[in-house]
Amino acid sequence: QAARLEGRQPLIITVRSSSETRQVQTDWRIRDVRTGEFDVNGDWTGVVYQVKAVNPTDDRRFLEILAESGVAG
């Protein structure tokens, strides 16, 4: 709740574990492709989430990605 008062929106994104998704690191960002597009300068106009943590589920079939919008790069 404190994060939301500061304008940050934390969320958990669940994805199937694969050789590609296991490469996700905390210095990565995630774009919500439903909210924007690239402008003429090549900048994304939609919501961007900073990856904070990547954790496998107990059965290791999925990864839970903790991400936050509204944070600097």
C-alpha positions as CSV (number, residue, x, y, z in Angstrom):
1,Q,0.0,0.0,0.0
2,A,2.9,2.4,0.7
3,A,4.3,1.8,-2.7
4,R,1.0,2.8,-4.3
5,L,0.9,6.0,-2.2
6,E,4.3,6.8,-3.8
7,G,2.9,6.3,-7.3
8,R,4.4,2.9,-7.8
9,Q,2.3,-0.1,-8.9
10,P,3.8,-3.5,-7.8
11,L,2.5,-6.7,-9.5
12,I,3.4,-10.3,-9.9
13,I,3.6,-11.7,-13.4
14,T,3.4,-15.4,-13.7
15,V,5.0,-17.1,-16.8
16,R,5.7,-20.6,-17.8
17,S,9.3,-21.6,-17.0
18,S,11.4,-22.2,-20.2
19,S,15.0,-21.7,-21.3
20,E,14.0,-18.2,-22.5
21,T,12.0,-17.0,-19.5
22,R,14.7,-18.3,-17.0
23,Q,17.0,-15.7,-18.6
24,V,15.0,-12.8,-17.2
25,Q,17.1,-10.6,-14.8
26,T,16.4,-7.8,-12.4
27,D,18.0,-5.2,-14.8
28,W,15.3,-6.0,-17.4
29,R,12.1,-4.0,-18.0
30,I,8.7,-5.3,-19.2
31,R,6.5,-3.3,-21.5
32,D,2.7,-3.6,-21.5
33,V,2.0,-3.8,-25.2
34,R,-1.7,-3.2,-24.6
35,T,-1.0,0.4,-23.4
36,G,1.2,2.0,-25.9
37,E,3.5,2.0,-28.9
38,F,6.8,3.3,-30.1
39,D,6.7,7.0,-31.0
40,V,8.7,8.6,-33.9
41,N,11.8,8.8,-31.6
42,G,11.7,5.1,-30.8
43,D,10.5,5.7,-27.2
44,W,7.8,3.5,-25.7
45,T,4.6,5.5,-24.8
46,G,2.9,2.9,-22.6
47,V,3.4,1.4,-19.2
48,V,6.9,0.0,-18.4
49,Y,7.6,-2.2,-15.4
50,Q,11.0,-2.6,-13.7
51,V,11.7,-6.3,-12.8
52,K,12.5,-6.5,-9.1
53,A,12.7,-10.3,-8.5
54,V,12.3,-13.5,-10.4
55,N,11.4,-16.6,-8.4
56,P,10.4,-20.1,-9.5
57,T,7.1,-21.6,-8.1
58,D,7.4,-24.6,-5.7
59,D,6.8,-27.0,-8.6
60,R,9.3,-25.1,-10.8
61,R,6.9,-25.1,-13.8
62,F,6.3,-21.3,-13.6
63,L,8.3,-18.2,-12.7
64,E,6.8,-15.4,-10.7
65,I,8.2,-12.0,-11.7
66,L,7.8,-9.2,-9.2
67,A,7.7,-6.0,-11.2
68,E,6.8,-2.3,-10.5
69,S,5.7,0.5,-12.6
70,G,6.4,4.1,-11.8
71,V,10.0,3.6,-10.8
72,A,13.1,5.0,-12.5
73,G,15.1,2.7,-14.7
